[in-house]
Amino acid sequence: MLRIGIALGFFALLSLPAQSADAVKGKQLFRSQCALCHSATAGDNGGAQAPAATSGGAQVSMKDIKFNPGTVNVKVGDAVTWTNDDSVGHDVTGDGFKSGDAGGLASGDTYKHKFDKAGTFKYRCTVHPGMEGEVDVK
């Protein structure tokens, strides 16, 4: 019986669709770009504060079912980039901006939104009650 199971498993692997070289290359390119982004957030800051974006704006990490930092301050015209550094899906939903479907940002995905007017913009993850943040735009 074990031999039959092994044989069936082998044939199941053979029937999986092969990925083209371009598809694999594209995934590798995406992963290397992603690694470049994430290397900027590496460091032992204890999660106290996400680093500022290099061209103005701010970065927010989604990790341990929290937005970190919970509040960011940016100037009118700046963008905030949210990165899912968690193992579960999240979303960013605020008044006038939304990353997509509930939980649609998989691990490693990012969402960027440019703020064109001053004000305080609260947002949340619709999948995780209590996972909330705020963008203060001056």
C-alpha positions as CSV (number, residue, x, y, z in Angstrom):
1,M,0.0,0.0,0.0
2,L,2.9,2.4,0.8
3,R,4.3,1.8,-2.7
4,I,1.1,2.8,-4.3
5,G,0.9,6.0,-2.3
6,I,4.5,6.9,-3.2
7,A,3.8,6.2,-6.9
8,L,0.6,8.3,-6.9
9,G,2.5,11.1,-5.2
10,F,5.2,11.0,-7.8
11,F,2.7,11.1,-10.7
12,A,0.9,13.9,-9.0
13,L,4.1,15.9,-9.0
14,L,4.7,15.2,-12.7
15,S,1.2,16.5,-13.5
16,L,1.8,19.9,-11.9
17,P,2.1,22.7,-14.5
18,A,5.6,23.9,-15.1
19,Q,6.4,27.6,-14.8
20,S,8.0,29.4,-17.6
21,A,11.5,30.7,-17.2
22,D,10.1,34.3,-17.5
23,A,7.6,33.6,-14.6
24,V,10.3,32.3,-12.4
25,K,12.6,35.2,-13.3
26,G,9.9,37.7,-12.6
27,K,9.3,36.1,-9.1
28,Q,13.0,36.3,-8.4
29,L,13.2,39.9,-9.5
30,F,10.2,40.8,-7.3
31,R,11.7,39.0,-4.3
32,S,15.0,40.8,-4.8
33,Q,13.2,44.2,-5.0
34,C,11.2,43.2,-1.9
35,A,14.4,42.3,-0.1
36,L,15.8,45.7,-0.9
37,C,12.8,47.4,0.6
38,H,12.8,45.2,3.7
39,S,16.5,45.7,4.3
40,A,15.8,49.3,5.1
41,T,13.5,48.3,7.9
42,A,15.9,45.8,9.3
43,G,17.5,46.6,12.5
44,D,17.0,46.2,16.2
45,N,14.8,49.1,17.1
46,G,12.4,46.9,19.0
47,G,9.6,47.8,16.6
48,A,9.3,51.2,18.3
49,Q,9.3,53.3,15.1
50,A,9.3,52.5,11.4
51,P,11.9,54.3,9.4
52,A,10.9,57.4,7.4
53,A,10.6,57.0,3.6
54,T,13.6,58.3,1.7
55,S,11.6,60.7,-0.5
56,G,9.3,62.2,2.1
57,G,6.4,60.4,3.6
58,A,6.4,57.5,6.1
59,Q,6.5,53.7,6.3
60,V,4.2,51.6,8.4
61,S,4.8,47.9,9.2
62,M,1.9,45.5,9.8
63,K,3.3,43.0,12.3
64,D,1.8,41.0,15.2
65,I,-1.7,42.3,14.3
66,K,-0.6,45.9,14.8
67,F,0.3,48.9,12.7
68,N,3.7,50.1,13.7
69,P,4.0,53.0,14.3
70,G,0.4,53.5,15.1
71,T,0.5,57.2,14.2
72,V,2.6,58.8,11.4
73,N,3.1,62.5,10.6
74,V,3.5,63.6,7.0
75,K,3.3,66.7,4.9
76,V,0.6,67.4,2.3
77,G,1.6,65.6,-0.9
78,D,3.6,62.9,0.9
79,A,2.8,59.2,0.7
80,V,2.6,56.5,3.3
81,T,3.7,53.0,2.5
82,W,2.3,50.1,4.5
83,T,4.2,46.8,4.4
84,N,2.7,43.5,5.6
85,D,5.5,42.0,7.7
86,D,3.1,39.6,9.3
87,S,2.4,36.0,8.4
88,V,-1.3,36.7,7.9
89,G,-3.2,38.8,5.5
90,H,-4.1,42.4,6.3
91,D,-5.7,45.4,4.6
92,V,-5.6,49.2,5.0
93,T,-9.0,50.8,5.0
94,G,-9.6,54.5,5.7
95,D,-12.0,57.2,4.7
96,G,-11.2,57.8,1.0
97,F,-8.5,55.1,0.6
98,K,-8.4,51.3,0.7
99,S,-5.7,48.8,-0.2
100,G,-8.2,46.3,-1.7
101,D,-10.1,43.3,-0.4
102,A,-10.3,42.5,3.3
103,G,-7.0,40.7,4.2
104,G,-5.8,41.1,0.6
105,L,-2.3,42.2,1.5
106,A,-0.3,39.0,1.8
107,S,2.9,38.7,3.7
108,G,5.5,40.9,2.0
109,D,2.9,43.0,0.0
110,T,2.9,46.8,0.2
111,Y,0.2,49.5,-0.3
112,K,1.0,53.1,-0.9
113,H,-1.3,56.1,-0.6
114,K,-0.5,59.8,-1.3
115,F,-2.2,62.3,1.0
116,D,-3.2,65.5,-0.9
117,K,-4.9,67.4,1.9
118,A,-4.3,68.3,5.5
119,G,-6.1,66.5,8.3
120,T,-6.2,63.4,10.5
121,F,-6.9,60.2,8.7
122,K,-7.8,57.1,10.7
123,Y,-7.5,53.7,9.2
124,R,-7.9,50.1,10.2
125,C,-7.5,46.5,9.1
126,T,-11.0,45.2,8.5
127,V,-10.0,41.6,9.3
128,H,-8.6,42.3,12.8
129,P,-10.7,44.3,15.2
130,G,-8.6,46.8,17.2
131,M,-5.9,47.0,14.5
132,E,-6.0,50.7,13.9
133,G,-3.7,53.6,12.9
134,E,-3.7,57.2,12.1
135,V,-2.0,59.5,9.6
136,D,-1.7,63.2,10.6
137,V,-1.1,65.3,7.5
138,K,0.1,68.9,8.0
